[in-house]
């Protein structure tokens, strides 16, 4: 009788950092976990405390957390307020959860940084003995379309008006959704994308001149005084 692969033979750790490629890395980790019938974890590390995150970073964290839950990740791990090098944190989490494979994104590092500081991947390889490392290249098309076209995200709100939903940047009891607004570069009007989390899922809608131009389905028994996640 042949050997039966144990569910615990492989354990995958996906390391995500601030930016639009985090979702791509998490989905790659999920695909690998499905192929190997193994659990996967998602880790993000930041020097700032979570209460110091700006609206855009908070939005990314919320999206990654929800996606990890949706795909059945074993655990979403946020290591904030970290003064240690990222490699040290990855090593700690990897050994704590008996990780055998680590997925990271391609690091933007120039030749001078490699000479003076050493390659991030080489340092990681030295620290993680007997752990396989997968490097996922940056999706340049995504980076151009999702970053270059919009300004830095700012916290905003949606409230109802006669035409549907109106974008606002002031706190009010009339606000139904709280999220992050990404304004298109090169426009004087509030045109862009509004991203928010509702009903445990991430959503995004188009905004033109302060008005949402897509349908938003409100969940039943929505509590306007309950603070949604951005």
N, C-alpha and C positions, 0 to 999 in steps of 0.2 A: 504493500500500500504506500503510495507516494506521500510526501510531506504536504500537509495542509497549511497554507499560509495563515498565520495568526493576524488578527486585527491589530495587534500591538507591535508587529514587526517593524512597521514604519510609522513615524510621527512627524508631521510637517509643520514648520513655522514660517508664516508669511510676514515679512517685515515691510511695513508701509510708512511712507513719509508724506508730509504735507504736499498735496498736489493732485491733479486729476488722474494720475496713473495708479493711484491706490486701488481703485476698483478693479483695474485690469490685473494687478498682482493678486488680489484676493480671489478673483475668478480663476486664475492660473493655479493657485493653491488648491482650490476646490476641485478642479479637473484632475490634478495629480492625486488628490486624496481619493477620488472616485476610482481612478485606475488601479491604485494600490490597496483599495479598501482599508484606508487608514484615517485616523483623526487628524484634523488640522487646526492650528491656532493662528491668531492674527495679533501682531505686536506693533505698536507705534510708540516712539520715544520722543520726548520733547524737553528742552531745558527749562521752559516756562511752566509755572503751575497752571492747572486747567482753568482756574478762575481768571487768569490773565490772557487767555486765548482771545483773539479778535473774532469777529462774527464769521469771517470766511473759514478760519481754521476750525472753529466750533462746528460749522456746517459739515466740513469734511469728516470730522470725527464721528458725528452723528450718522452720516451716510455709511461710513465703514462699519460702524457698530450694527446698524440695521441689516446691512448686506451680509455680514458675518453670521448674524442670527438666522437670516433667511436661508443661507446656504448650509446651515447646520454645523458651523464651526464649534469646536469644543469650548473655546473661550476667546473673547476679545480682551486684549491686555493693553491698557494705557499706562505707560510709565512716564508720568510728568514730573516736573521739578527735579530733573536729573542733571547732576553736575558731572557724572562719570562719562567717559567716551562711549559712544553708541555701541561699539564692538563689545565692551565689557557687559553692557546691559543685555545684548543679544546672547552672549555666552551664558550669563546667569539664567535667563529664561530657558534657553535651550537645554541646559543640564537639569534644570528643575523639572522639566516636562519630558525628559528623555527623548529629545528631538533627534531625528536621524537625517532630516533634509530641511534646508533653509532656503527660502526664496527671497531674493532682494531685487530691487530695480537697478538699472545701470546708473552708476554714480557719475555726476558731471564733475570730472576732475582733470585739470590740465597737467601738462608734463612737469611744470615746476612744482606743483603740489605733490606729484608722485615722488620727485627727487627729494624734497625737503621733509615730507610727512610719511611717505610710503603709500603704496596702493591700499585702499580700503579693503579690497578683496583679499590681497595677500595677508594683511593683518588678521582678517576674519578667518582665513584658512589656518593660520598659525594657532589661533585661539580655539577653534572648533575642531578638535581632533576626532576623526572617525565620523564626521558629519559631512554630507554632500551639500554643495552650494549651487543653486540654480540662479543665473543672472538673466533677468528679463529686460530686453532692450526697451528704451523709452519710445513710446509711440509718438513720433514727431508730428504726425497729422493731427492727433488729438491735442497735443500741446499747442499747436498753432491755432486750431479752431476754438479751443476751450479757454486759452489764456490770452492770446494776442488780441482778440476781438473785444475783450471786456476789461473794464477797470477792476481794481481790487474790490472785493465784495464788502458791502456794508449792511448792518442789521436794519431790517425794515418790517413792516406789517401790512396785512391786507384787511380791509374793512368793506362792508357792503355799501353800495350806493345804488342809485336808480338804474345805472347801466350794467351793474354786475359787481365787480370787485375793484377797489381803488387802492393804489399803493400809498403808504404813509410811512413817515419816519418818526412819528410821535406816539408815545405810549397812550393808550386810551382803552376804556372799557368796551368801545365799539370794535376793537380789533378782534378778528376771528383767527388769524394765522400770524405767526411770527416766523421769520426766516432770514435769508440773506439775498440781497439784490445785487446783481452784476450788471452795471451800466455799460452799454456799448460805447466803445471809444469813438470820439469824433462827433458826438451828438450833444446838443444843448438841452434836449428833452430827456425825460426819464424813460428811455427805451432800453430794453434788455431782458434779462431772465431773473425770475424770482424762484428761489429754491427753498423748500420747507419740508418738515416731517409731520405727517398726520396719519393717525390710525396705524402707527408702527411702520409706515413706509415712507420713502423719500419721493417727493414730487417736485416738478419744475414746470413753470408756466411762462409764457411770453407776456411782456408788458410793453405797451406803446403809449407814450404820453400819459403816464401814471395809471393807465387802465389795463387790467388783465384782459387779453383777447382770446383766452381759451376757457372752456368750461371747467369749473371746479365743483366736484361732488363733495358736499359737506357730509361728514359722518353723522349718524343719528345721535341725538342728545348731546350736541357739541356744547361745551361749557366755555363761553366767551371769556370768563374770568380766570380760566385755567391757563397757565403759561405754556404754550406749545414749545417744542424744541426746535432750534433754528437749523 
